[in-house]
Amino acid sequence: MTDVALGRRMGQWALARLAVFDPALLAIVASLVLIGLVTLYSAGADFPWRFTDQLRNLAIAGAVMFIAASIPPPTLMKLAVPAYAVGVVLLLGVEFAGVTVKGATRWLDIGVARIQPSEIMKLALPMMLAWYFHKREGAVRTLDFALAALIVAVPVALIVKQPDLGTALLVLAAGAFVIFFAGLPWKWLAALAVAGLAALPVAWTLMHDYQRERILTLIDPMQDPLGKGFHTLQAMIAIGSGGPLGKGWMQGTQTHLEFIPERTSDFIFAVYSEEFGLVGNLVLIVLFFALVLRAFSIAGNAATLFGRLLAAAIAMIVFTYAFVNMGMVSGILPVVGVPLPFISYGGTALVTLGMACGMLMSIHRNRKLVQS
């Protein structure tokens, strides 16, 4: 084989591999990742290893995205039940043999690494529910919604017990989105909303002290400005001081004088806002909305109910992550451990998001070719 023919064959092979990626979705994700790396470099100036670690995390997430994008939706559907079952078993493992850090037992040591099984459920649960309603397409009964609620309740209860209320709420939301898109009647939604409001006093008594303190701090962060309210107040100062155009990259005073806690992870949005200002925030919000809209577009063109439900759930999961993180940092939501998608430092969340985007690409690649 000549060098020209070999080069042509290699080029064709590369194009065939790249064909699994959706160009529009890939461009949005790449833009968010670039913003994340630029911000993390500034936020982590005092610990540069986090930047190099994030490059490694991105490489792993990219590989996971490629693998997920290469798996056809029917195979994803076959993996739904085993993934959910493994996730529940691992959560039970955390209950009996978990690793405790700062008073919370959320991790499981498997020898070669320490994993957080609750992260698995963020995708395994919507996959399981999408499979469940796909199998009952056209014949969904009231009992099916009740059983779906039970499927959601099991992992959520195990995560709450760790305790990890933030992740439990995200997993609950992921499951609720699938049930809603599967056709949950509006009157049921209204009844659940009323029941939820009525249960708030009971939920308050069941909360841990630190969870109640977070809600009280949200209402009045100035009641403990150097303690419980410090995170929120410093983040709000950073966001406000950024102004319309920001102070400039690497020029954030709140950031580099180390007033912003957890500035490479949960509070990285404060760093970004201080350095890039209102205009930068608008760019970020537009990119997140573009990602959500692209996911909904993929859901609308999916070939099966499984694909439609899973893609729509992923769209809402990304929206919830972004909204909760920005709201938390801006002082309009309680402080919970929720990363900003593709921006915050961290491996597990990034790999989960990479897998979710890969699933979207798989659903898109196997979409309906003729619209009805």
C-alpha positions as CSV (number, residue, x, y, z in Angstrom):
1,M,0.0,0.0,0.0
2,T,1.4,3.4,-1.0
3,D,1.8,6.2,1.5
4,V,-1.0,8.2,-0.2
5,A,-3.4,5.2,0.0
6,L,-2.4,4.6,3.7
7,G,-3.0,8.3,4.5
8,R,-6.4,8.2,2.8
9,R,-7.3,5.0,4.7
10,M,-6.3,6.6,8.0
11,G,-8.2,9.8,7.2
12,Q,-11.3,7.8,6.4
13,W,-10.9,5.9,9.7
14,A,-10.5,9.1,11.6
15,L,-13.6,10.7,10.0
16,A,-15.6,7.5,10.8
17,R,-14.6,7.8,14.4
18,L,-15.4,11.6,14.5
19,A,-18.8,10.9,13.0
20,V,-20.2,9.8,16.3
21,F,-19.9,13.4,17.6
22,D,-22.7,15.9,17.1
23,P,-20.9,19.0,15.8
24,A,-23.3,21.5,17.4
25,L,-23.3,19.8,20.8
26,L,-19.5,19.3,20.7
27,A,-18.9,23.0,19.9
28,I,-21.1,24.1,22.8
29,V,-19.3,21.7,25.2
30,A,-15.9,22.7,23.9
31,S,-16.7,26.4,24.5
32,L,-17.8,25.7,28.1
33,V,-14.7,23.6,28.7
34,L,-12.4,26.4,27.4
35,I,-14.1,28.9,29.7
36,G,-13.7,26.5,32.6
37,L,-10.0,26.0,31.9
38,V,-9.3,29.7,31.6
39,T,-11.2,30.4,34.9
40,L,-9.6,27.5,36.7
41,Y,-6.1,28.6,35.8
42,S,-6.8,31.9,37.5
43,A,-8.7,30.5,40.4
44,G,-6.1,27.8,41.1
45,A,-3.0,30.0,40.7
46,D,-1.9,29.0,44.2
47,F,-2.3,25.2,43.5
48,P,-1.4,24.7,39.8
49,W,-1.7,20.9,40.1
50,R,-5.5,21.3,39.9
51,F,-5.2,22.7,36.4
52,T,-3.1,19.8,35.2
53,D,-5.4,17.4,37.1
54,Q,-8.4,18.9,35.3
55,L,-6.7,18.4,31.9
56,R,-6.4,14.7,32.9
57,N,-10.1,14.7,34.0
58,L,-11.1,16.2,30.6
59,A,-9.1,13.6,28.7
60,I,-11.0,10.8,30.6
61,A,-14.3,12.6,30.2
62,G,-13.7,13.0,26.4
63,A,-12.9,9.3,26.2
64,V,-16.1,8.4,28.1
65,M,-18.1,10.7,25.8
66,F,-16.7,9.0,22.7
67,I,-17.5,5.5,24.1
68,A,-21.0,6.6,25.1
69,A,-21.6,8.2,21.7
70,S,-20.5,5.0,20.0
71,I,-23.1,2.9,21.9
72,P,-26.5,2.7,20.1
73,P,-29.6,3.6,22.1
74,P,-30.9,-0.1,22.1
75,T,-27.7,-1.1,23.9
76,L,-28.0,1.8,26.3
77,M,-31.5,0.6,27.0
78,K,-30.2,-2.9,27.8
79,L,-27.7,-1.4,30.2
80,A,-30.3,0.7,32.1
81,V,-31.4,-2.0,34.6
82,P,-27.9,-3.3,35.4
83,A,-26.6,0.2,35.8
84,Y,-29.4,1.0,38.3
85,A,-29.0,-2.2,40.1
86,V,-25.2,-1.7,40.5
87,G,-25.8,1.9,41.6
88,V,-28.2,0.7,44.4
89,V,-25.8,-2.1,45.5
90,L,-22.9,0.4,45.7
91,L,-25.1,2.8,47.7
92,L,-25.8,-0.1,50.1
93,G,-22.1,-0.7,50.2
94,V,-21.6,2.9,51.3
95,E,-24.1,2.4,54.0
96,F,-22.2,-0.6,55.5
97,A,-18.6,0.0,54.5
98,G,-18.4,3.6,53.3
99,V,-15.5,6.0,53.9
100,T,-16.4,9.0,56.2
101,V,-15.0,12.4,55.4
102,K,-16.0,15.5,57.5
103,G,-18.9,13.7,59.1
104,A,-20.4,12.4,55.8
105,T,-20.2,8.8,54.6
106,R,-20.5,9.3,50.8
107,W,-17.5,7.4,49.3
108,L,-16.6,3.7,48.8
109,D,-13.0,2.5,48.6
110,I,-12.7,-0.1,45.9
111,G,-8.9,-0.5,46.3
112,V,-7.6,1.2,43.2
113,A,-9.8,4.3,43.7
114,R,-12.4,6.0,45.9
115,I,-15.8,6.4,44.2
116,Q,-19.0,8.3,45.0
117,P,-21.9,6.0,44.0
118,S,-24.4,8.7,44.2
119,E,-22.9,10.2,41.1
120,I,-23.7,7.0,39.2
121,M,-27.4,7.4,40.0
122,K,-27.6,10.9,38.4
123,L,-27.6,9.0,35.0
124,A,-28.5,5.4,36.0
125,L,-31.9,6.5,37.5
126,P,-33.1,8.5,34.5
127,M,-31.9,5.6,32.2
128,M,-33.9,3.1,34.4
129,L,-37.1,5.2,34.3
130,A,-36.8,5.8,30.6
131,W,-36.5,2.0,30.1
132,Y,-39.4,1.5,32.4
133,F,-41.8,3.8,30.5
134,H,-40.5,2.7,27.1
135,K,-41.6,-0.9,28.0
136,R,-45.1,0.5,28.8
137,E,-45.4,2.9,25.9
138,G,-49.0,3.4,25.0
139,A,-50.3,1.5,28.1
140,V,-49.1,3.6,31.1
141,R,-51.4,3.2,34.1
142,T,-51.6,5.0,37.4
143,L,-49.8,2.1,39.1
144,D,-46.8,2.7,36.7
145,F,-46.3,6.2,38.0
146,A,-46.5,4.9,41.6
147,L,-43.9,2.2,40.8
148,A,-41.7,4.8,39.1
149,A,-41.8,6.9,42.2
150,L,-40.6,3.8,44.2
151,I,-37.7,3.4,41.8
152,V,-36.8,7.0,42.5
153,A,-37.3,6.8,46.3
154,V,-34.9,3.9,46.9
155,P,-31.6,5.6,45.8
156,V,-32.8,9.0,47.1
157,A,-33.4,7.6,50.6
158,L,-30.0,6.0,50.6
159,I,-28.3,9.2,49.6
160,V,-30.2,11.3,52.1
161,K,-29.0,9.0,54.8
162,Q,-25.3,9.6,54.0
163,P,-26.1,12.6,54.5
164,D,-25.9,14.4,51.2
165,L,-29.1,16.4,50.7
166,G,-27.8,18.4,47.7
167,T,-27.0,15.3,45.6
168,A,-30.2,13.6,46.8
169,L,-32.3,16.6,45.5
170,L,-30.4,16.4,42.2
171,V,-31.1,12.7,41.8
172,L,-34.7,13.2,42.8
173,A,-35.0,16.0,40.2
174,A,-33.5,13.7,37.5
175,G,-36.1,11.1,38.3
176,A,-38.9,13.6,38.5
177,F,-38.1,15.0,35.1
178,V,-38.5,11.6,33.4
179,I,-41.8,10.9,35.2
180,F,-43.1,14.3,34.2
181,F,-42.1,13.9,30.5
182,A,-43.6,10.4,30.6
183,G,-47.0,12.0,31.0
184,L,-47.7,12.6,34.7
185,P,-51.1,14.3,34.9
186,W,-51.1,18.0,35.9
187,K,-53.5,17.3,38.7
188,W,-51.0,14.9,40.2
189,L,-48.3,17.6,40.0
190,A,-50.6,20.0,41.8
191,A,-51.4,17.5,44.5
192,L,-47.7,16.7,44.9
193,A,-46.9,20.4,45.2
194,V,-49.5,20.9,47.9
195,A,-48.3,17.8,49.7
196,G,-44.7,19.0,49.5
197,L,-45.6,22.4,51.0
198,A,-47.6,20.7,53.8
199,A,-44.7,18.5,54.6
200,L,-42.2,21.4,55.0
201,P,-42.6,21.6,58.8
202,V,-41.9,17.9,59.2
203,A,-38.9,18.1,56.8
204,W,-37.5,20.9,58.9
205,T,-37.5,18.8,62.0
206,L,-35.8,15.9,60.2
207,M,-33.0,18.1,58.8
208,H,-29.5,18.0,60.3
209,D,-28.4,21.1,62.1
210,Y,-26.0,22.2,59.3
211,Q,-28.8,21.9,56.8
212,R,-31.1,24.2,58.8
213,E,-28.2,26.6,59.3
214,R,-27.7,26.8,55.5
215,I,-31.3,27.8,55.0
216,L,-31.2,30.4,57.8
217,T,-27.9,31.8,56.4
218,L,-29.7,32.2,53.0
219,I,-32.3,34.3,54.6
220,D,-29.8,36.5,56.5
221,P,-26.1,35.8,55.8
222,M,-25.1,38.8,57.9
223,Q,-26.2,36.9,61.1
224,D,-22.8,35.2,61.0
225,P,-20.7,37.1,58.4
226,L,-17.4,35.5,59.5
227,G,-18.8,32.0,59.9
228,K,-21.8,30.4,58.2
229,G,-22.4,33.4,56.0
230,F,-18.8,34.0,54.9
231,H,-19.1,31.9,51.6
232,T,-22.2,33.6,50.4
233,L,-21.1,37.2,51.3
234,Q,-17.7,36.9,49.7
235,A,-19.2,35.4,46.6
236,M,-21.7,38.2,46.3
237,I,-19.0,40.8,46.8
238,A,-16.9,39.2,44.0
239,I,-19.9,39.1,41.6
240,G,-20.9,42.7,42.3
241,S,-17.3,44.0,42.0
242,G,-17.0,42.5,38.6
243,G,-19.2,45.2,37.1
244,P,-20.3,45.1,33.4
245,L,-16.9,44.0,32.0
246,G,-15.1,42.5,34.9
247,K,-11.7,43.2,36.4
248,G,-9.8,41.2,33.8
249,W,-8.3,37.7,33.7
250,M,-6.1,37.0,36.7
251,Q,-7.0,40.4,38.1
252,G,-9.7,39.4,40.6
253,T,-8.9,40.7,44.0
254,Q,-11.4,38.6,45.9
255,T,-10.0,35.6,44.2
256,H,-6.3,36.2,44.5
257,L,-6.5,37.6,48.0
258,E,-8.2,34.3,48.9
259,F,-11.5,35.7,50.1
260,I,-13.5,33.2,48.0
261,P,-13.7,29.8,49.6
262,E,-13.8,26.7,47.3
263,R,-12.9,28.9,44.4
264,T,-11.9,26.1,42.1
265,S,-14.9,24.0,42.6
266,D,-18.4,25.0,43.9
267,F,-17.7,28.8,44.0
268,I,-15.8,29.1,40.7
269,F,-18.7,31.1,39.3
270,A,-17.8,33.9,41.7
271,V,-14.2,33.9,40.3
272,Y,-15.6,34.0,36.7
273,S,-18.0,36.8,37.5
274,E,-15.4,39.0,39.1
275,E,-12.9,38.7,36.2
276,F,-15.3,38.7,33.3
277,G,-18.3,40.7,34.6
278,L,-21.9,40.8,33.4
279,V,-21.0,40.4,29.8
280,G,-19.0,37.2,30.6
281,N,-22.0,35.9,32.6
282,L,-24.4,36.5,29.7
283,V,-22.0,34.5,27.4
284,L,-22.0,31.7,29.9
285,I,-25.8,31.7,30.4
286,V,-26.3,31.7,26.6
287,L,-24.0,28.7,26.2
288,F,-25.9,26.8,28.9
289,F,-29.2,27.6,27.3
290,A,-27.8,26.5,23.9
291,L,-26.8,23.2,25.4
292,V,-30.2,22.7,27.0
293,L,-32.0,23.6,23.7
294,R,-29.8,21.3,21.7
295,A,-30.6,18.5,24.1
296,F,-34.3,19.1,23.7
297,S,-33.9,19.2,20.0
298,I,-32.3,15.8,20.1
299,A,-35.1,14.6,22.3
300,G,-37.7,15.8,19.9
301,N,-36.1,13.9,17.0
302,A,-35.3,10.7,18.9
303,A,-36.4,7.5,17.3
304,T,-37.8,5.9,20.5
305,L,-39.6,6.9,23.7
306,F,-36.5,5.8,25.6
307,G,-34.3,8.2,23.7
308,R,-36.8,11.1,24.0
309,L,-37.2,10.7,27.8
310,L,-33.4,10.2,28.4
311,A,-32.4,13.2,26.2
312,A,-35.1,15.5,27.8
313,A,-34.0,14.4,31.3
314,I,-30.3,15.2,30.5
315,A,-31.4,18.6,29.2
316,M,-33.1,19.4,32.5
317,I,-30.3,17.9,34.6
318,V,-27.8,20.3,33.0
319,F,-30.2,23.2,33.5
320,T,-30.7,22.2,37.2
321,Y,-26.9,21.9,37.8
322,A,-26.2,25.4,36.3
323,F,-29.2,27.1,37.9
324,V,-28.6,25.7,41.4
325,N,-24.9,26.5,41.3
326,M,-25.3,30.0,40.0
327,G,-28.2,30.6,42.4
328,M,-26.2,29.3,45.3
329,V,-23.2,31.5,44.6
330,S,-25.4,34.5,43.9
331,G,-27.1,34.1,47.3
332,I,-30.6,33.2,46.1
333,L,-30.4,29.5,47.0
334,P,-28.9,27.7,50.0
335,V,-25.3,26.5,49.7
336,V,-25.1,22.9,48.5
337,G,-22.3,20.9,46.9
338,V,-23.3,21.3,43.3
339,P,-20.6,22.0,40.7
340,L,-21.0,24.3,37.7
341,P,-21.1,22.0,34.6
342,F,-17.9,21.8,32.7
343,I,-16.5,24.8,34.7
344,S,-15.8,23.5,38.2
345,Y,-12.8,21.4,39.1
346,G,-13.6,17.8,39.7
347,G,-13.3,14.4,38.0
348,T,-16.5,12.5,38.9
349,A,-18.9,15.2,37.9
350,L,-17.0,15.9,34.7
351,V,-17.0,12.2,33.7
352,T,-20.7,12.0,34.4
353,L,-21.4,15.0,32.2
354,G,-19.2,13.6,29.5
355,M,-21.2,10.4,29.5
356,A,-24.4,12.3,29.4
357,C,-23.3,14.3,26.4
358,G,-22.1,11.1,24.7
359,M,-25.6,9.6,25.3
360,L,-27.1,12.6,23.6
361,M,-24.9,12.2,20.6
362,S,-25.8,8.5,20.4
363,I,-29.5,9.4,20.5
364,H,-29.0,12.0,17.8
365,R,-27.0,9.7,15.5
366,N,-29.8,7.2,15.7
367,R,-32.6,9.8,15.3
368,K,-35.7,9.6,13.1
369,L,-34.7,10.4,9.5
370,V,-38.2,11.2,8.4
371,Q,-40.3,13.5,10.5
372,S,-43.9,12.5,11.1
